[in-house]
Amino acid sequence: MAIVKPVPPHQHIREVIGANIVSAREAAGLTTQEDLADAIGARREQISAWERGRRQPSFPHLIAIADATGHSDDLGWFYNEHEDDDLTAAASAP
């Protein structure tokens, strides 16, 4: 019988943030990681690590991502799990 280790809480939040970065980037019309990297002054490799949940963006980078994707009024959005309908509504909000 295999022993299953629980996912550490910090790993889960990195995965949530990563999934939300992907959703926000795509909804903002930034189709590639390179597009987002150029928009915020980061490297594509950083974007990849964040989106895959391998690393968590620094607060200044998260602010830059929020500005570039139209979420600057609600940084908490990146820390919460969303249903697909929530993402669609967020993308179409003014």
Secondary structure, DSSP 8 states (H G I E B T S, - for coil): --------HHHHHHHHHHHHHHHHHHHTT--SHHHHHHHHT--HHHHHHHHTTSS---HHHHHHHHHHHT-TT-GGGGGS---HHHHHHHHH--
